[in-house]
Amino acid sequence: MDASIAGILALDGLTSGAIYALVALALVLVFAVTRVVFIPQGEFVAFGALTMALLQGGQLPGTVWLLLLMAGLAAVLDALQARREAWPLARWARHALRTLALPLTACAATLLLAPGKPPLLVQALLTLALVAPMGPLVYRLAYRPLADAGTLVLLIVSVGVHFALTGLGLLFFGAEGFRNAAFWDERFTLGPLTLTGQTMIIMLASLVLIAALFLFFDRTLWGKALRATSVNRTGARLMGISGDGAGSLSFLMAAFIGALSGLLIGPTTTVFYDSGFLIGLKGFVAAVFAGLTSFPLALAGALGVGLIESFGSFWASAFKEVIVFTAILPVLLWRSFVDKHHEEH
């Protein structure tokens, strides 16, 4: 291997690592706030890429029907809870409006605009508007009733949610894979390296989102509320911070990050309905490097995973996935010695 090949591999690794970093940040965010190891994070990535692909083809994406189904189930659960707890009509109406407003608006806009093949930016915004609301709906349907359950129970629920979303993805998107058109087709030569416009967009979008997350948690009231919930859920609740609200917001952000990751990765690889699992698993490896607690360490771990995958594919392409997932073993061994263990009751 010479310096030019090493540079090309490093660029590919950093590009992949930028995507894994977004997934890892979402996993750390959800776990910190809700104690949920959110295995289905990769499904949002796949849904984002597939939704964008169908919009680019002038078709109505299955995300519309999936979102309507989830919103309808959540509304039914709210109605049953309102009847059981004898809510006033005004309170039930507020909950119904909060549950249905964004999904119905996004679906209506997509039904109106999708057949006419709107500009690429509009397609991207429609994709984000369709996939992001799925996050709070998943939390409402699967996790909120078990918010006080143990971590192991929440992990088992995550496995179930993953299989459910994968099956629904097959139902609403089909088994065919899609590869999206690039947002920017330019190419730039830098010595032995060739930078594509899509690679630059991936890097820039990842940096912008990471900076936005830092400002959100450091400067905004909602961000500080999420930080307080991640530090001490009981204390945050005593200070008037809603645990359900924090959970819904963290899942909304995770779904948005997943959809954005799907938009970025769609032009670089063919995405199938079940492609998100492997992407999410690599993001999980990066999050484990950070102990599921630190955003900077998750970012560093994701870049490391991307580089390991890239160089591993050069030396032993048939075993590149094995190499990536084996790298987690020494990290787990090290953390078993240095991290404090608390027995869960």
C-alpha positions in Angstrom: 0.0 0.0 0.0 1.4 3.4 -1.0 0.5 6.9 0.3 -2.1 7.5 -2.5 -4.0 4.3 -1.8 -3.9 5.1 1.9 -5.3 8.5 1.2 -8.1 7.2 -0.9 -9.0 4.6 1.8 -8.8 7.3 4.5 -11.2 9.5 2.6 -13.7 6.7 2.1 -13.4 5.8 5.8 -14.0 9.4 6.9 -17.0 9.7 4.6 -18.6 6.5 5.9 -17.6 7.5 9.4 -19.5 10.8 9.1 -22.7 8.8 8.5 -22.0 6.5 11.3 -21.3 9.5 13.5 -24.8 10.8 13.0 -26.3 7.4 13.8 -24.1 7.1 16.9 -25.1 10.6 18.1 -28.7 9.7 17.8 -28.2 6.4 19.7 -26.4 8.2 22.5 -29.1 10.9 22.7 -31.9 8.4 23.0 -30.1 6.2 25.5 -29.1 9.2 27.7 -32.6 10.5 27.9 -34.7 7.3 28.0 -32.3 4.4 28.7 -33.4 2.8 25.5 -30.8 1.1 23.3 -32.6 2.1 20.1 -31.8 -0.7 17.8 -34.3 0.5 15.1 -32.3 3.7 14.5 -31.1 2.3 11.2 -34.6 1.8 10.0 -35.1 5.6 9.9 -31.9 5.8 7.7 -33.4 3.3 5.3 -36.8 4.9 5.3 -35.2 8.3 4.5 -33.2 7.0 1.6 -36.2 5.0 0.1 -38.6 7.8 0.5 -36.3 10.2 -1.3 -35.8 7.6 -4.1 -39.5 7.2 -4.7 -40.0 11.0 -4.6 -37.3 11.4 -7.2 -39.1 8.9 -9.4 -42.4 10.8 -9.1 -44.0 8.1 -7.0 -45.9 8.3 -3.8 -43.7 6.8 -1.1 -45.0 4.1 1.2 -43.9 6.3 4.1 -47.1 8.3 3.7 -49.3 5.2 4.5 -46.9 4.0 7.2 -47.0 7.4 8.9 -50.8 7.6 8.7 -51.0 4.1 10.2 -48.8 5.0 13.1 -50.5 8.3 13.8 -53.9 6.6 13.7 -52.8 3.9 16.2 -51.4 6.6 18.5 -54.7 8.6 18.3 -56.7 5.5 19.2 -54.4 4.9 22.2 -54.9 8.5 23.3 -58.7 8.2 23.0 -58.7 5.1 25.1 -56.6 6.7 27.7 -58.8 9.8 27.7 -61.9 7.6 28.2 -60.2 5.5 31.0 -59.0 8.6 32.9 -62.0 10.8 32.1 -60.1 13.6 30.5 -61.9 16.8 29.7 -62.8 17.2 26.0 -60.4 20.1 25.6 -57.5 18.1 27.0 -58.2 15.2 24.6 -58.5 17.6 21.7 -55.1 19.1 22.5 -53.5 15.6 22.6 -55.2 14.6 19.3 -54.1 17.7 17.6 -50.5 17.3 18.9 -50.5 13.7 17.7 -52.1 14.2 14.3 -51.2 17.7 13.1 -47.7 17.2 11.8 -48.2 13.7 10.3 -51.4 14.8 8.5 -49.8 18.0 7.2 -46.7 16.1 5.9 -48.8 13.4 4.2 -51.1 16.0 2.6 -48.2 18.0 1.3 -46.6 14.8 -0.2 -49.9 13.7 -1.8 -50.2 17.1 -3.4 -46.5 17.6 -4.5 -45.1 14.1 -5.2 -46.7 13.4 -8.6 -45.3 16.6 -10.0 -41.6 15.8 -9.2 -40.8 18.9 -7.2 -37.3 20.3 -7.0 -34.6 18.2 -5.1 -34.7 20.5 -2.1 -38.4 20.2 -1.8 -38.1 16.4 -2.0 -35.6 16.4 0.8 -37.8 18.5 3.0 -40.8 16.2 2.3 -38.7 13.2 3.2 -37.6 14.8 6.5 -41.3 15.8 7.2 -42.5 12.3 6.6 -39.8 10.3 8.5 -39.1 12.6 11.5 -42.7 12.4 13.0 -42.3 8.6 13.2 -39.9 9.0 16.1 -42.4 10.3 18.6 -45.0 7.9 17.3 -42.7 4.9 17.9 -42.0 6.2 21.4 -45.8 6.6 22.0 -46.7 3.2 20.7 -43.8 1.1 22.0 -41.8 2.8 24.8 -44.0 5.3 26.7 -46.1 2.6 28.4 -42.8 1.0 29.6 -40.9 4.2 30.4 -40.2 3.0 34.0 -39.2 -0.6 33.0 -35.7 -1.9 33.3 -33.1 -1.5 30.6 -33.3 -5.2 29.7 -37.0 -5.0 29.1 -36.5 -1.9 26.9 -33.8 -3.7 25.0 -36.2 -6.6 24.2 -38.8 -4.1 23.1 -36.2 -2.5 20.8 -35.6 -5.8 19.2 -39.3 -6.2 18.6 -39.7 -2.7 17.2 -36.8 -3.4 14.8 -38.4 -6.5 13.4 -41.8 -4.7 13.2 -40.3 -1.7 11.3 -38.3 -4.0 9.0 -41.5 -6.0 8.1 -43.4 -2.8 7.6 -40.6 -1.5 5.4 -40.9 -4.6 3.2 -44.7 -4.1 3.0 -44.7 -0.4 2.1 -41.5 -0.2 0.0 -41.1 -3.6 -1.4 -37.9 -5.7 -1.8 -36.4 -3.6 -4.6 -33.4 -1.6 -3.8 -32.9 2.1 -4.8 -30.0 4.4 -5.3 -30.7 8.1 -5.3 -29.4 10.8 -7.6 -26.6 12.8 -6.0 -27.3 16.3 -4.7 -24.1 17.6 -6.4 -22.4 15.9 -9.3 -19.2 17.9 -9.4 -15.8 16.3 -8.9 -12.6 17.9 -7.5 -9.1 16.6 -7.8 -6.7 17.0 -4.9 -3.5 15.2 -5.7 -4.2 11.5 -5.9 -7.6 12.1 -4.3 -10.9 12.7 -6.1 -13.5 14.5 -4.0 -17.1 14.2 -5.2 -19.7 16.8 -4.5 -21.8 14.3 -2.6 -18.8 13.5 -0.3 -18.4 17.2 0.5 -22.1 17.5 1.2 -21.9 14.5 3.6 -18.9 16.1 5.4 -20.5 19.5 5.6 -23.9 18.3 6.6 -22.5 16.2 9.4 -20.4 19.0 10.7 -23.3 21.5 10.6 -25.6 19.0 12.4 -23.0 18.2 15.1 -22.5 22.0 15.7 -26.3 22.5 15.8 -26.6 19.7 18.4 -24.0 21.3 20.5 -25.7 24.7 20.4 -29.1 23.1 21.1 -27.9 21.4 24.3 -25.9 24.3 25.4 -28.1 27.3 24.6 -31.7 26.3 24.4 -34.2 25.5 27.2 -35.4 22.3 25.6 -31.8 21.1 25.2 -31.1 21.9 28.9 -34.2 20.0 29.8 -33.0 16.9 27.9 -29.6 17.2 29.6 -31.3 17.4 33.0 -33.4 14.3 32.2 -30.3 12.4 31.1 -28.5 13.2 34.4 -31.4 12.5 36.7 -34.8 11.6 35.5 -36.5 11.8 38.9 -34.8 15.2 39.7 -35.9 16.6 36.3 -39.4 15.4 36.9 -39.5 17.1 40.3 -38.3 20.4 38.6 -41.3 20.2 36.3 -39.7 18.6 33.2 -42.0 16.0 31.6 -40.3 12.6 31.2 -42.8 11.8 28.4 -42.0 15.1 26.7 -38.3 14.6 26.9 -38.7 11.1 25.5 -40.8 12.2 22.6 -38.4 15.0 21.8 -35.3 12.7 21.9 -37.1 10.3 19.5 -38.1 13.1 17.2 -34.5 14.3 17.0 -33.3 10.7 16.5 -35.7 10.1 13.6 -34.7 13.5 12.0 -31.0 12.5 12.2 -31.8 9.1 10.8 -33.8 10.6 7.9 -31.0 13.1 7.2 -28.5 10.2 7.2 -30.6 8.4 4.7 -30.6 11.4 2.4 -26.8 11.6 2.6 -26.1 7.9 2.1 -28.7 7.3 -0.6 -26.6 8.5 -3.5 -23.5 6.5 -2.4 -25.0 3.0 -2.1 -28.0 1.0 -3.0 -30.5 0.9 -0.1 -33.0 -1.8 0.6 -35.8 -2.0 3.1 -33.5 -3.9 5.6 -30.3 -2.0 4.9 -30.7 0.1 8.0 -29.9 -2.7 10.4 -26.2 -2.9 9.3 -25.8 0.8 9.3 -27.4 1.1 12.7 -25.2 -1.7 14.0 -22.0 0.1 13.0 -23.4 3.3 14.6 -24.0 1.2 17.7 -20.4 0.0 17.7 -19.3 3.7 17.6 -21.7 4.5 20.4 -20.3 1.7 22.5 -16.9 3.1 22.1 -18.3 6.2 23.9 -20.1 4.1 26.6 -23.4 5.4 25.2 -22.8 8.5 27.2 -20.4 10.9 25.4 -21.1 12.7 22.2 -17.5 13.6 21.4 -16.3 10.0 22.0 -19.2 8.7 19.8 -18.0 11.0 17.0 -14.4 9.8 17.4 -15.6 6.1 17.6 -17.7 6.6 14.4 -14.7 7.9 12.5 -12.6 5.0 13.8 -15.3 2.5 12.7 -15.3 4.1 9.2 -11.5 3.9 8.9 -11.4 0.3 10.2 -14.1 -0.7 7.6 -12.3 1.1 4.8 -8.8 -0.3 5.4 -10.3 -3.7 6.4 -12.1 -3.9 3.0 -8.7 -3.3 1.3 -6.8 -6.0 3.2 -9.7 -8.6 3.5 -12.8 -7.4 1.8 -14.7 -10.7 2.6 -14.2 -10.1 6.3 -14.6 -6.3 6.6 -17.8 -6.6 8.6 -16.2 -9.2 10.9 -13.2 -6.9 11.4 -15.5 -3.9 12.3 -17.6 -5.9 14.8 -14.6 -7.6 16.3 -13.2 -4.2 17.2 -15.9 -3.8 19.8 -14.6 -6.7 21.9 -11.5 -5.0 23.4 -13.6 -1.9 24.1 -16.2 -3.9 26.0 -13.4 -5.7 27.9 -11.8 -2.4 28.8 -15.1 -0.8 29.9 -15.9 -3.8 32.0 -12.9 -3.0 34.1 -13.1 0.8 34.3 -16.9 1.5 34.4 -18.8 1.2 37.6 -21.5 -1.5 37.6 -24.9 -0.9 39.3 -27.2 -3.9 39.9 -30.6 -3.2 38.4 -33.6 -4.0 40.5 
